[in-house]
Amino acid sequence: MPSRMPNSLRKYIRKEKARIRREVFDIIEQKNKIQELRERFVRNEKPQDSVTTDKLVKKIPIKEVVVKAPQKVK
């Protein structure tokens, strides 16, 4: 989660997720209800399906490094 939430809110979300998992037997419906719960409280989070690895990796050109031999001191 992007920002830190108060402990009371985190505790509430944790208990609601447990309640949903206890009462709803269909796994897909569980995930949907938990996602709705998350959307109610976490507004800055982007959906993870839209994030791709291409956007996360910056393409930086690799330059050749030339190492020179140290000069002798006279």
C-alpha positions as CSV (number, residue, x, y, z in Angstrom):
1,M,0.0,0.0,0.0
2,P,1.4,3.4,-0.9
3,S,0.8,5.2,2.3
4,R,0.7,4.1,5.9
5,M,-2.8,3.8,7.3
6,P,-3.8,4.1,11.0
7,N,-3.7,1.0,13.0
8,S,-7.5,1.1,13.6
9,L,-8.2,1.1,9.9
10,R,-5.8,-1.7,9.2
11,K,-7.4,-3.8,11.9
12,Y,-10.9,-3.1,10.5
13,I,-9.8,-4.1,7.0
14,R,-8.1,-7.3,8.3
15,K,-11.3,-8.3,10.3
16,E,-13.5,-7.6,7.3
17,K,-11.3,-9.7,5.0
18,A,-11.5,-12.6,7.5
19,R,-15.3,-12.2,7.7
20,I,-15.6,-12.2,3.9
21,R,-13.5,-15.4,3.7
22,R,-15.6,-17.1,6.3
23,E,-19.0,-16.2,4.9
24,V,-18.4,-16.3,1.1
25,F,-17.5,-19.7,-0.3
26,D,-17.0,-18.8,-3.9
27,I,-13.3,-17.8,-4.3
28,I,-14.0,-15.4,-7.2
29,E,-16.7,-13.6,-5.2
30,Q,-14.3,-13.4,-2.2
31,K,-11.7,-11.7,-4.4
32,N,-14.2,-9.2,-5.8
33,K,-15.5,-8.3,-2.3
34,I,-12.0,-7.9,-0.9
35,Q,-11.1,-5.7,-4.0
36,E,-14.2,-3.5,-3.3
37,L,-13.2,-3.2,0.3
38,R,-9.7,-2.2,-0.7
39,E,-11.0,0.4,-3.2
40,R,-13.1,2.0,-0.5
41,F,-10.1,2.8,1.7
42,V,-7.0,2.9,-0.6
43,R,-7.5,5.5,-3.3
44,N,-3.9,6.0,-4.5
45,E,-3.3,2.4,-5.5
46,K,-3.4,1.6,-9.2
47,P,-4.8,-1.7,-10.4
48,Q,-2.0,-4.2,-10.8
49,D,-3.2,-5.5,-14.2
50,S,-2.4,-2.2,-15.9
51,V,1.3,-2.2,-14.7
52,T,3.6,-3.8,-17.1
53,T,7.3,-4.5,-16.8
54,D,8.1,-2.3,-19.8
55,K,6.9,0.8,-17.9
56,L,8.9,0.0,-14.8
57,V,12.2,-0.6,-16.6
58,K,14.0,2.4,-17.9
59,K,16.1,1.7,-21.0
60,I,19.5,3.2,-20.3
61,P,22.1,2.9,-23.1
62,I,25.2,1.0,-21.9
63,K,28.4,2.9,-22.5
64,E,31.8,1.3,-22.9
65,V,34.2,1.9,-20.0
66,V,37.8,2.3,-21.0
67,V,40.3,1.5,-18.2
68,K,43.7,3.2,-18.6
69,A,46.8,1.7,-17.1
70,P,48.3,3.7,-14.3
71,Q,51.3,5.9,-15.2
72,K,54.7,5.2,-13.7
73,V,56.1,7.8,-11.3
74,K,59.7,8.9,-12.0
